[in-house]
Amino acid sequence: MASRLRRTLLAALVTAAVAVPVSAAARPAAVPAPAPVALPPVTAAELPALGDRYEANRGNIREAARTAADHGDRGRATRLRVMADPARHFLTFDGRDGGRTAEVFGDLAGAERIAVLVPGSDTNLDTYERFRAGAVALRGELGPRAAVIAWLGYATPGTVSPEVLTDGRADDAADQLRLFINELGQARPGARVSLLCHSYGSVVCGRAAPSIDVADIVLYGSPGAGVDHMAGLRTRAAVWAGRGSDDWIAGVPHLRLELLGTTVGFGADPVSPGFGARTFDAGDGGHSDYLKPGSPSLHNIARITLGRATEVTHG
């Protein structure tokens, strides 16, 4: 069995190693962008008046759009101009290396419940709207005293790439996530924060878990969290896990192996009984359907965020 799994993972690595150079010219990171105007961390004093920060980041987005247009990438430029709409609110924006953003939905200053979404592979400025759509759907479920932050704070791996099979990207991302969550906690100390981690984002959250203070860590569509049991996350948060019945991630081997000089895989399946997480019903959706309007997974993730654990339905 172990030999067969090793062959499966090796085949995936070889496929990725071939596919990535072929598509390199189209990599989102290949589109240049200027360094953004640097902004200090958000403070509690600034929260009631975030307009200046939002406007500064609109300026950063517009500059990135101009650079993309000059580079000849009209698609990226158009997407960035949409992001610069005055109705949208970005705590952070950096257009370089595929993009880094933190977009706010709702009144962050008055929020008693805050959900921070951490995306998985292939999330970048060119695919950002699908990530945003989930944040919008979740915000619609939460009510007036809640906010959602779509946190694209790292260079996500490609779905077909060697990086998606290892935790190298997650190590770097976890440092940024810790910093963001800790700053958020200092700015809004009374709020209940839930960390919602999709796909490879589960690996990022697993790496960050021991050093962040959140109420919940929710793993969905997860290949693993880098540990074999929930206790390995070393967190006081309630850990939840869910997977849709049509999610292809169920076929990924849940193990960790030393292969070709690196560690491949992310440990136990978070929805398995042995992992120890609380499970929730994610319905029959696929890998990208967890925050789809009307879905059981969206309803349950909203209930978790609102602290209504007794109302969560279980798969």
Buried (B, 14 or more C-beta within 10 A) or exposed (E): EEEEBBEEBBEBBEEBEEBBEEEEEEBBBEBBBEEBEEBEBBEEEBBEEBEEBBEBBBEBBBBBBBBBBEBEBEEBBEBBBEBBEEEBBBBBBBBBBBBBBBBBBBBBBBBBBBBBBBBBBBBBBBBBEEBBBBBBBBBEBBEEEBBBBBBBBBBBBBBBBBBBBBBBBBBBBBBBBBBBBBBBBEBBEEBBBBBBBBBBBBBBBBBBBEBBEBBBBBBBBBBBBBBBBBEBBEBEBBBBBBBBEEBEBBEBBBBBBEBEEEBBBBBBBBBEEEBBBBBBBBBEBBBBBBBBEEBBBBBBBBBBBBBEBEEBEEB
